[in-house]
Amino acid sequence: MHILFACPHHDPDAWVPLLEAAMPGCRISVWNPEGPPSGADVALVWRPPAELFRHETGLTTLFNLGAGVDALLKMPEIPPHVRIVRLEDAGMALQMAEYALYALLRVSRDFEAFDRAQARQHWEPGEGSRPADWPVGVLGLGQVGLRVAQTLAGFGYPVAGWSRSPRDIPGVESYAGMDALPAFLARTRFLVNVLPLTPDTAGILNRDTLSRLLPGAHLVNVGRGEHLVEDDLVQMLEEGEIAGATLDVFHTEPLPRDHPFWRDARVHVTPHIAARTLRDESIAQIAAKVAQLQRGEAISGVVERERGY
């Protein structure tokens, strides 16, 4: 099998030797837009240029080096017959759970107040709070959302999850379907969004949904920037309708220097690092699926285009 490494934002010298070691029976090459078509039938991609698909017309399978495939699904240059395969976890779920736990502890234990007190050299213990004061809601219960929900529940926080279809998760209250969304939001003070981006979920974090949260609510968005109506959040912060937010993804990245999120102390901004692609874990997963394809077996992680994930 001929596999084409077509990731302009990744160093091929760091990836190709490891790919060759993991898949010794495959030919691995690096896409060269100046050369002739490679003839590869499989490509590893991340934020590929449209020219790749006009140049490499023999591709049948794309392995996306990330969990989110919304950018690929927006590319009309990718023919309908080309199979798109997303990474399943590959170390990302744990990172997302760590990020959500960090944000939850920072807010629920009031660590930001202690930082401000330290800056004033002021000893101010405060009253403290209980996990029960911070009911958590996780939007999206795929592999990542499941790990986030279970991790936060393990620290004693009351956790509920919302998904399109019902899920049975020990220790996590389940809400399913759009009809159940208002009730899910109404019991939530700390909202974590890990949904995939689809036409149905774009803009789901808006004034209507966020206003249904409990008083003093905090939003964590590690899904996609397009999930959040940013102007709505800015206004709600100004009006005191929401207490704060921890945001890792944005409509425009890098976040523009004049964006109000930079200047609002209630907003914690990180540069899309909640879950980074782990090279060794990703290669091991891709190599296992390539071996399955070579044996004529079905593989998991194939994107259903009509669903968007």
C-alpha positions as CSV (number, residue, x, y, z in Angstrom):
1,M,0.0,0.0,0.0
2,H,1.3,3.5,-0.9
3,I,0.7,6.0,1.8
4,L,1.2,9.7,1.2
5,F,2.1,12.1,4.0
6,A,0.3,15.3,3.1
7,C,0.5,17.5,6.2
8,P,2.0,20.9,5.5
9,H,1.9,21.8,9.2
10,H,3.8,18.8,10.4
11,D,7.5,18.1,10.0
12,P,7.8,15.0,7.7
13,D,11.3,14.2,9.1
14,A,9.6,13.7,12.5
15,W,6.8,11.5,11.1
16,V,8.0,9.5,8.1
17,P,10.7,7.3,9.8
18,L,8.2,6.4,12.5
19,L,5.5,5.6,9.9
20,E,8.0,3.4,8.0
21,A,8.9,1.5,11.1
22,A,5.2,1.0,12.0
23,M,4.2,-0.1,8.5
24,P,7.2,-1.9,7.0
25,G,5.2,-3.4,4.2
26,C,4.0,0.0,3.0
27,R,5.6,2.6,0.8
28,I,5.6,6.0,2.5
29,S,6.2,9.2,0.5
30,V,5.8,12.9,1.2
31,W,3.5,14.9,-1.0
32,N,5.3,17.2,-3.5
33,P,2.9,19.6,-5.2
34,E,5.6,20.4,-7.8
35,G,6.2,16.8,-8.8
36,P,4.0,14.3,-10.7
37,P,1.1,12.6,-8.9
38,S,2.4,10.0,-6.5
39,G,-0.2,7.4,-7.3
40,A,-0.9,6.8,-3.6
41,D,-4.3,5.5,-2.6
42,V,-4.1,6.5,1.1
43,A,-3.1,9.9,2.5
44,L,-2.4,11.2,6.0
45,V,-3.7,14.7,6.2
46,W,-4.2,17.7,8.5
47,R,-5.5,21.0,7.1
48,P,-4.5,20.0,3.5
49,P,-4.7,22.5,0.7
50,A,-7.4,22.0,-2.0
51,E,-4.6,21.4,-4.5
52,L,-3.8,18.0,-3.0
53,F,-7.1,16.5,-4.2
54,R,-6.8,18.0,-7.7
55,H,-3.2,16.7,-7.9
56,E,-3.7,13.2,-6.3
57,T,-6.8,11.9,-8.0
58,G,-6.2,8.2,-7.1
59,L,-6.8,8.7,-3.3
60,T,-9.4,6.4,-1.8
61,T,-8.8,6.9,1.9
62,L,-7.8,9.9,4.1
63,F,-6.6,9.5,7.6
64,N,-7.1,12.8,9.4
65,L,-4.5,13.5,12.1
66,G,-7.1,14.9,14.5
67,A,-10.5,14.1,15.8
68,G,-12.3,17.0,14.1
69,V,-13.1,16.5,10.5
70,D,-15.4,19.5,9.8
71,A,-12.7,21.3,7.8
72,L,-12.4,18.3,5.5
73,L,-16.1,18.0,5.1
74,K,-16.2,21.6,3.9
75,M,-13.8,20.9,1.0
76,P,-15.7,20.2,-2.3
77,E,-12.5,19.0,-3.8
78,I,-12.7,15.8,-1.9
79,P,-14.7,13.3,-4.1
80,P,-17.7,11.6,-2.4
81,H,-16.1,8.2,-2.8
82,V,-13.1,9.1,-0.8
83,R,-13.3,7.5,2.7
84,I,-12.4,9.9,5.6
85,V,-11.1,8.3,8.8
86,R,-10.8,10.3,12.0
87,L,-8.5,9.6,14.9
88,E,-10.3,7.9,17.7
89,D,-8.9,9.1,21.0
90,A,-5.1,8.5,20.4
91,G,-4.5,10.1,23.8
92,M,-6.8,13.1,23.1
93,A,-9.6,12.1,25.5
94,L,-7.2,12.1,28.5
95,Q,-5.9,15.5,27.5
96,M,-9.4,16.9,27.2
97,A,-10.4,15.4,30.6
98,E,-7.3,17.0,32.2
99,Y,-8.1,20.4,30.6
100,A,-11.7,20.3,31.8
101,L,-10.6,19.2,35.3
102,Y,-8.1,22.0,35.4
103,A,-10.7,24.6,34.5
104,L,-13.3,23.1,36.9
105,L,-10.8,23.1,39.9
106,R,-9.6,26.6,39.1
107,V,-13.2,27.9,39.1
108,S,-14.8,25.8,41.8
109,R,-11.9,26.2,44.2
110,D,-11.6,29.9,43.5
111,F,-7.9,29.8,42.6
112,E,-8.2,32.9,40.5
113,A,-9.2,34.9,43.6
114,F,-6.1,33.6,45.4
115,D,-3.9,34.7,42.5
116,R,-5.4,38.2,42.8
117,A,-4.9,38.1,46.6
118,Q,-1.2,37.1,46.1
119,A,-0.7,40.1,43.7
120,R,-1.9,42.3,46.6
121,Q,0.1,40.4,49.2
122,H,-3.2,39.7,50.9
123,W,-4.0,36.6,53.0
124,E,-7.6,35.8,52.2
125,P,-8.7,32.2,52.7
126,G,-12.4,32.7,51.7
127,E,-15.3,30.4,52.5
128,G,-14.8,27.6,50.0
129,S,-17.4,25.5,48.2
130,R,-18.5,21.9,47.8
131,P,-18.5,19.8,44.6
132,A,-22.2,19.7,44.9
133,D,-22.3,23.5,44.3
134,W,-20.9,22.9,40.8
135,P,-23.1,20.6,38.9
136,V,-21.3,19.7,35.6
137,G,-22.8,19.3,32.2
138,V,-20.9,17.7,29.3
139,L,-22.3,18.4,25.8
140,G,-21.4,15.4,23.7
141,L,-20.8,11.9,25.0
142,G,-18.5,10.4,22.3
143,Q,-15.2,8.9,23.4
144,V,-13.9,12.3,24.5
145,G,-17.1,13.4,26.3
146,L,-17.3,10.1,28.0
147,R,-13.8,10.4,29.4
148,V,-14.4,14.0,30.5
149,A,-17.7,13.1,32.2
150,Q,-16.3,10.1,34.0
151,T,-13.2,11.9,35.1
152,L,-15.1,14.9,36.6
153,A,-17.6,12.5,38.3
154,G,-14.7,10.7,39.8
155,F,-13.8,13.8,41.7
156,G,-17.2,14.0,43.4
157,Y,-18.9,16.5,41.1
158,P,-22.5,15.8,40.0
159,V,-22.2,15.2,36.3
160,A,-24.7,15.0,33.5
161,G,-24.1,14.4,29.8
162,W,-26.2,15.4,26.8
163,S,-26.1,13.5,23.5
164,R,-28.2,12.9,20.5
165,S,-29.1,9.4,21.6
166,P,-29.4,8.0,25.2
167,R,-26.3,6.8,26.9
168,D,-26.0,4.6,30.0
169,I,-22.9,5.7,31.9
170,P,-22.5,4.8,35.6
171,G,-22.3,7.8,37.8
172,V,-23.4,10.2,35.0
173,E,-27.0,11.4,34.4
174,S,-28.0,11.1,30.8
175,Y,-30.0,13.5,28.7
176,A,-30.7,12.8,25.1
177,G,-32.3,14.7,22.2
178,M,-33.1,18.4,21.6
179,D,-36.2,18.2,23.8
180,A,-34.1,17.3,26.8
181,L,-31.5,20.1,26.2
182,P,-33.3,22.8,28.3
183,A,-33.6,20.5,31.3
184,F,-29.9,19.5,31.0
185,L,-28.8,23.1,30.9
186,A,-31.1,24.1,33.8
187,R,-29.3,21.8,36.2
188,T,-25.8,22.8,35.0
189,R,-23.4,25.4,36.4
190,F,-20.2,24.3,34.7
191,L,-20.8,23.5,31.0
192,V,-18.2,21.6,29.0
193,N,-18.7,21.5,25.2
194,V,-17.0,18.6,23.3
195,L,-19.5,18.2,20.5
196,P,-18.5,17.6,16.9
197,L,-19.2,20.5,14.6
198,T,-22.2,19.7,12.4
199,P,-24.9,21.9,10.8
200,D,-27.1,21.0,13.8
201,T,-24.5,22.0,16.4
202,A,-23.1,25.2,14.9
203,G,-24.0,28.1,17.1
204,I,-25.4,25.9,19.8
205,L,-23.7,27.9,22.5
206,N,-25.7,31.1,22.2
207,R,-27.7,33.5,24.4
208,D,-30.7,31.3,24.5
209,T,-28.8,28.1,25.6
210,L,-26.3,29.8,27.9
211,S,-29.1,31.8,29.7
212,R,-30.7,28.6,30.8
213,L,-27.6,27.6,32.9
214,L,-27.6,28.0,36.7
215,P,-26.6,31.4,38.1
216,G,-22.8,31.9,38.3
217,A,-22.2,29.6,35.4
218,H,-18.9,28.9,33.7
219,L,-18.5,27.8,30.1
220,V,-15.7,25.6,28.7
221,N,-15.5,25.2,25.0
222,V,-13.0,22.7,23.6
223,G,-15.2,21.6,20.7
224,R,-15.0,24.1,17.8
225,G,-15.0,27.8,17.7
226,E,-18.1,27.8,15.5
227,H,-20.1,26.2,18.3
228,L,-20.0,29.5,20.2
229,V,-21.8,32.7,19.2
230,E,-19.0,34.9,20.5
231,D,-20.9,38.2,20.5
232,D,-23.6,36.6,22.7
233,L,-21.0,35.5,25.2
234,V,-19.3,39.0,25.2
235,Q,-22.7,40.6,25.9
236,M,-23.7,38.1,28.6
237,L,-20.4,38.7,30.4
238,E,-20.9,42.4,30.2
239,E,-24.4,42.1,31.6
240,G,-23.4,39.6,34.3
241,E,-25.5,36.8,32.9
242,I,-22.6,34.4,33.0
243,A,-19.7,34.3,35.4
244,G,-16.8,33.3,33.1
245,A,-15.5,31.1,30.4
246,T,-12.5,29.0,29.5
247,L,-12.0,28.9,25.7
248,D,-9.6,26.9,23.7
249,V,-11.2,27.3,20.2
250,F,-12.3,30.3,18.3
251,H,-14.0,31.4,15.0
252,T,-10.7,33.0,13.9
253,E,-7.4,31.4,15.0
254,P,-5.0,32.9,16.1
255,L,-7.5,34.9,18.1
256,P,-7.3,38.5,16.8
257,R,-5.3,40.9,19.1
258,D,-8.3,43.3,19.3
259,H,-10.8,40.6,20.4
260,P,-12.5,41.4,23.7
261,F,-11.8,37.9,25.1
262,W,-8.1,38.9,25.5
263,R,-9.0,41.8,27.8
264,D,-11.7,40.2,29.9
265,A,-10.3,38.8,33.2
266,R,-13.3,36.4,33.4
267,V,-12.3,34.7,30.2
268,H,-9.3,32.3,30.2
269,V,-7.9,31.9,26.7
270,T,-5.7,29.0,25.5
271,P,-4.4,28.6,21.9
272,H,-6.1,25.4,20.8
273,I,-4.0,23.1,23.0
274,A,-6.7,21.3,25.0
275,A,-5.8,18.1,23.1
276,R,-2.7,17.9,20.9
277,T,-2.0,15.1,18.4
278,L,0.3,12.6,20.0
279,R,2.5,11.2,17.3
280,D,3.3,7.8,18.6
281,E,-0.3,7.0,19.6
282,S,-1.6,8.3,16.3
283,I,0.8,6.3,14.2
284,A,0.0,3.1,16.1
285,Q,-3.7,3.6,15.5
286,I,-3.3,4.4,11.8
287,A,-0.9,1.4,11.3
288,A,-3.4,-0.9,12.9
289,K,-6.2,0.3,10.6
290,V,-4.0,0.1,7.5
291,A,-3.3,-3.5,8.4
292,Q,-7.0,-4.1,8.7
293,L,-7.6,-2.5,5.3
294,Q,-4.9,-4.7,3.8
295,R,-6.7,-7.8,5.1
296,G,-10.0,-6.5,3.6
297,E,-11.5,-5.9,7.1
298,A,-13.8,-3.0,8.1
299,I,-12.3,-0.2,10.2
300,S,-13.7,2.0,12.8
301,G,-13.6,5.8,12.8
302,V,-15.0,6.2,9.3
303,V,-16.8,9.5,9.0
304,E,-20.5,9.5,8.0
305,R,-20.6,12.6,5.9
306,E,-24.3,13.2,6.3
307,R,-23.9,13.2,10.1
308,G,-20.7,15.3,10.0
309,Y,-18.6,12.9,12.1
